[in-house]
Amino acid sequence: MLAVGAFATYASLSSTRPRPMPLARTYKRDRDGKFSSGGGGGSVADLPRGAVPSISDAAKGTNPRYGETANGPTYRDAARAGERWNPEMGPPPSGAFEENCTNAVMAFEMRMRGYDVQAAPLNVLDKYGYAGGRTYQEMEDQLASNWKSADGTPHGRSFRNQEWRSFDKVDREIEHDWPEGGRGFISVGKHVFSVVKKGGKAHYVEPQFDATPTRTVTRDYKKKYGPPKGTKEGDFGSGVAKVVRLDDLEPTDGIFESIVANA
């Protein structure tokens, strides 16, 4: 199944050296697929929180370690055993901060609420032991476990139950249905990134890496990561997307799958 990541150019990132990792809590699914804490202590209520940054500053601080794991280790034995990476195995796997776009959009949303956090390294391993991006199913599981409705019930939002539709149609939906300041994230096939309704218009933001100086991205950028030809999704063409709103949901402790608190 197609993995959703950023498809970084590793050769251009090879000189960066990793720093110690501020991992406060690690979450994982058990053999029955249930999601629970694999660490101790801490919750969303314990996260540092302050003033809400600008959209640009929130995005720039979301994934500051992008590039550090371009030449990281691989964990093929763990991958073959169906395990996810955890800090007890060693340093984050190759691609952990370059293919973590699904974490970056969650961390950006938390930062836009004033939480002092950044994107966690991707802990999903492909069959070769790399952090190669989440499958569509893994992305659905993450969305379900990271957020709840304001009344505490499951939110029921999904990409699976949406059809691929044109960028223009997605823009119109956001501009017509979302309130000013509404936020969420968009899937264009091989990548996800954030969206904010600002001035009545949909503004797309890349929180994973510095695609542009302001992190605002354009229609051409959205097409760059469209579904590949030869896949079911690719049959719709490169100018299609799906979108999920997040700002009206509440984070659960499952959000720690996607974020770490800044030290």
C-alpha positions as CSV (number, residue, x, y, z in Angstrom):
1,M,0.0,0.0,0.0
2,L,1.2,3.5,-0.7
3,A,3.1,5.2,2.1
4,V,2.5,8.8,2.9
5,G,5.7,10.8,3.5
6,A,7.7,13.7,2.2
7,F,10.1,11.9,-0.2
8,A,13.1,13.8,0.9
9,T,16.3,14.0,-1.2
10,Y,18.6,12.2,1.3
11,A,21.8,13.1,-0.4
12,S,21.3,16.8,0.3
13,L,20.8,16.1,4.0
14,S,23.6,13.7,4.7
15,S,25.9,16.1,6.6
16,T,23.5,16.8,9.5
17,R,24.3,15.2,12.8
18,P,21.6,14.0,15.2
19,R,21.0,15.6,18.6
20,P,19.7,13.8,21.7
21,M,15.9,13.2,21.4
22,P,13.4,14.8,23.9
23,L,11.0,11.8,24.0
24,A,8.8,12.2,27.0
25,R,6.3,9.5,26.2
26,T,5.9,6.8,23.6
27,Y,2.6,5.3,22.4
28,K,2.1,2.1,20.5
29,R,-0.6,-0.4,19.5
30,D,-0.8,-3.7,21.1
31,R,-1.4,-7.0,19.3
32,D,-5.1,-6.4,19.2
33,G,-4.7,-3.1,17.6
34,K,-5.6,-1.1,20.7
35,F,-3.7,2.1,21.3
36,S,-2.2,2.7,24.7
37,S,0.7,4.4,26.5
38,G,4.0,2.6,26.3
39,G,5.6,5.0,28.7
40,G,4.7,6.5,32.1
41,G,3.3,9.8,33.3
42,G,2.2,12.8,31.4
43,S,-0.9,13.7,29.4
44,V,-2.1,16.5,27.2
45,A,-2.9,18.5,30.3
46,D,0.8,18.4,31.3
47,L,2.0,19.9,28.0
48,P,3.6,23.4,28.1
49,R,1.3,26.0,26.6
50,G,1.6,29.7,25.9
51,A,0.8,32.4,23.4
52,V,-0.4,31.3,20.0
53,P,2.3,31.9,17.3
54,S,1.7,33.2,13.8
55,I,1.0,30.6,11.1
56,S,4.5,31.0,9.7
57,D,6.2,30.7,13.1
58,A,4.1,27.7,14.1
59,A,5.0,25.9,10.9
60,K,8.8,26.8,11.2
61,G,8.9,25.3,14.6
62,T,7.0,22.2,13.9
63,N,9.8,19.9,12.6
64,P,13.1,21.5,13.4
65,R,15.0,18.2,13.1
66,Y,14.2,17.6,9.5
67,G,17.2,16.2,7.8
68,E,18.9,14.8,10.9
69,T,17.9,11.2,10.2
70,A,18.5,11.1,6.5
71,N,21.2,8.6,7.0
72,G,20.0,7.0,10.2
73,P,20.0,3.4,11.1
74,T,17.5,0.8,9.9
75,Y,15.7,-1.8,12.0
76,R,14.9,-4.6,9.6
77,D,14.5,-7.3,12.2
78,A,11.9,-5.2,14.1
79,A,10.1,-4.5,10.9
80,R,9.9,-8.2,10.0
81,A,8.5,-8.8,13.5
82,G,5.8,-6.2,12.8
83,E,7.2,-3.9,15.4
84,R,7.4,-0.1,15.4
85,W,10.6,1.8,16.4
86,N,10.9,2.8,20.0
87,P,13.8,4.6,21.8
88,E,15.0,1.4,23.5
89,M,16.0,0.1,20.0
90,G,18.5,2.9,19.5
91,P,18.5,6.2,17.5
92,P,15.5,7.1,15.3
93,P,15.4,5.2,12.0
94,S,16.4,6.6,8.7
95,G,13.6,8.9,7.4
96,A,12.1,9.5,10.9
97,F,12.2,13.2,10.5
98,E,12.0,13.3,6.7
99,E,8.9,11.1,6.2
100,N,6.9,12.3,9.3
101,C,4.5,14.6,7.4
102,T,1.6,12.8,9.1
103,N,3.1,13.8,12.5
104,A,3.9,17.3,11.3
105,V,0.3,18.2,10.6
106,M,-0.7,17.1,14.0
107,A,2.1,19.0,15.7
108,F,1.3,22.1,13.7
109,E,-2.3,22.0,14.9
110,M,-1.2,21.7,18.5
111,R,1.2,24.6,18.0
112,M,-1.6,26.7,16.6
113,R,-3.3,26.1,20.0
114,G,-0.3,27.4,21.9
115,Y,1.2,24.1,22.8
116,D,5.0,24.2,22.9
117,V,5.6,21.0,20.9
118,Q,7.2,19.6,17.8
119,A,6.6,16.7,15.5
120,A,7.7,13.3,16.8
121,P,9.9,11.1,14.6
122,L,8.0,8.6,12.5
123,N,8.1,5.2,14.3
124,V,6.4,3.2,11.5
125,L,8.9,0.9,9.8
126,D,8.7,-0.4,6.3
127,K,9.8,-3.9,5.4
128,Y,13.4,-2.7,5.1
129,G,13.5,-1.1,8.5
130,Y,13.2,2.5,7.3
131,A,10.7,5.0,8.5
132,G,9.1,5.1,5.1
133,G,5.8,6.9,5.7
134,R,2.4,5.8,6.9
135,T,0.1,3.7,4.8
136,Y,-3.4,5.1,4.3
137,Q,-4.7,2.7,6.9
138,E,-2.1,3.8,9.4
139,M,-3.0,7.4,8.7
140,E,-6.7,6.6,9.4
141,D,-5.7,4.9,12.7
142,Q,-3.6,7.9,13.7
143,L,-6.4,10.4,13.0
144,A,-8.9,8.3,15.0
145,S,-6.6,7.9,18.0
146,N,-5.2,11.4,18.2
147,W,-8.4,13.4,18.4
148,K,-12.0,13.3,19.8
149,S,-15.1,15.4,19.5
150,A,-15.6,18.3,21.9
151,D,-18.1,16.1,23.8
152,G,-15.6,13.3,24.2
153,T,-17.0,10.9,21.7
154,P,-15.1,9.5,18.6
155,H,-15.1,12.2,15.9
156,G,-15.7,9.7,13.0
157,R,-13.7,11.8,10.5
158,S,-11.8,10.0,7.8
159,F,-10.1,10.2,4.4
160,R,-11.4,6.8,3.5
161,N,-15.0,7.9,3.3
162,Q,-14.2,10.8,1.0
163,E,-13.8,10.8,-2.8
164,W,-10.9,12.4,-4.5
165,R,-11.9,15.8,-5.8
166,S,-10.4,18.8,-7.5
167,F,-8.3,21.4,-5.6
168,D,-10.9,24.0,-6.7
169,K,-13.7,21.9,-5.1
170,V,-11.7,21.4,-1.9
171,D,-11.0,25.1,-1.7
172,R,-14.7,26.0,-2.1
173,E,-15.6,23.6,0.6
174,I,-13.2,25.2,3.1
175,E,-14.2,28.7,2.1
176,H,-17.9,27.9,2.3
177,D,-18.1,25.5,5.3
178,W,-15.2,26.3,7.6
179,P,-15.2,29.3,10.0
180,E,-12.5,32.0,9.7
181,G,-9.4,30.5,11.3
182,G,-10.5,26.9,10.7
183,R,-7.6,24.5,10.4
184,G,-7.0,21.0,9.2
185,F,-4.9,19.1,6.8
186,I,-5.0,17.9,3.2
187,S,-4.0,14.7,1.5
188,V,-2.8,14.9,-2.1
189,G,-1.8,11.3,-2.4
190,K,1.8,10.9,-1.4
191,H,1.9,13.7,1.1
192,V,-0.1,15.6,3.7
193,F,0.2,19.2,4.8
194,S,-1.8,21.8,6.7
195,V,-4.5,24.2,5.7
196,V,-5.8,27.4,7.4
197,K,-8.8,29.5,6.4
198,K,-7.5,33.0,6.5
199,G,-9.2,36.1,5.0
200,G,-12.0,33.8,3.8
201,K,-9.6,31.8,1.6
202,A,-7.9,28.4,2.0
203,H,-4.2,28.9,2.7
204,Y,-2.0,25.8,2.5
205,V,1.0,25.5,4.8
206,E,4.0,23.1,4.8
207,P,4.9,22.4,8.4
208,Q,7.4,19.6,7.8
209,F,10.2,21.5,6.0
210,D,11.1,24.8,4.4
211,A,9.3,24.4,1.1
212,T,9.0,28.2,1.0
213,P,10.4,31.0,3.2
214,T,6.9,31.5,4.7
215,R,5.9,27.9,4.5
216,T,2.8,28.8,2.5
217,V,2.6,26.6,-0.6
218,T,0.9,26.9,-4.0
219,R,-1.3,24.9,-6.3
220,D,1.8,23.6,-8.2
221,Y,3.2,22.3,-4.9
222,K,0.0,20.4,-4.2
223,K,0.3,18.8,-7.6
224,K,3.9,17.7,-7.0
225,Y,2.8,15.0,-4.5
226,G,-0.3,13.8,-6.3
227,P,-1.2,10.1,-6.4
228,P,1.2,8.1,-8.6
229,K,0.0,6.8,-12.0
230,G,-0.8,3.2,-12.1
231,T,-2.5,3.2,-8.7
232,K,-6.2,3.4,-8.0
233,E,-5.7,6.9,-6.6
234,G,-3.6,8.0,-9.5
235,D,-6.4,7.3,-11.9
236,F,-8.0,10.5,-10.7
237,G,-4.9,12.6,-11.8
238,S,-2.5,14.8,-9.9
239,G,-4.8,17.7,-9.2
240,V,-7.0,16.0,-6.6
241,A,-7.2,16.0,-2.8
242,K,-9.0,15.1,0.4
243,V,-9.2,17.3,3.5
244,V,-10.0,16.9,7.2
245,R,-10.8,19.7,9.7
246,L,-9.1,19.5,13.1
247,D,-9.5,22.8,14.9
248,D,-12.9,21.9,16.3
249,L,-11.7,18.6,17.8
250,E,-9.9,18.0,21.1
251,P,-6.6,16.1,21.4
252,T,-6.5,12.8,23.3
253,D,-3.4,11.4,25.0
254,G,-3.0,9.5,21.7
255,I,-1.5,12.7,20.2
256,F,1.8,11.7,21.8
257,E,2.1,9.2,18.9
258,S,2.6,12.4,16.7
259,I,4.3,15.0,19.0
260,V,6.9,15.6,21.6
261,A,7.1,18.5,24.1
262,N,9.9,20.9,23.6
263,A,12.4,20.7,26.4
